[in-house]
Amino acid sequence: MDNEYAKHEKDYIRAYEEKGYVSHFRIESNKLVSNNNNYEYKPMDVHVVAEHRYEGMSNPSDMSILYVLETNKGEKGTFLLAYGPNADADAAEFFKNIPITNISDKANINK
């Protein structure tokens, strides 16, 4: 990746926050839960509008993916998910269950 945001996930998170993606989420009981207001979302309620994958600079097995999200209630935010050996199985399962029709690259700041 050779762009201004490629250094670290936090660079992307800051850039998306400047564009209004300010909510942060967690996974509980197979639902995406907003840390801001505790709204709960099922996979069908979530749209992935961009994603960015990373390998750790000092350890290539330290991998993560930043999901940029919009919900059916208009909430916009990000979710950082470790994958590979450090993966959160519940979170990975949630994102796997988001309908393919809800996945796009429309908000990708690299375009």
Buried (B, 14 or more C-beta within 10 A) or exposed (E): EEEEBEEEBEBBBEBBBEEEBBBBBEBEEEBBBBEEEEBEBEBEBBBBBBBBEBEEEEEEEBBBBBBBBBBEEEBBBBBBBBBEEEBBEEBBEBBEEBEEEBBEEEBEBEE
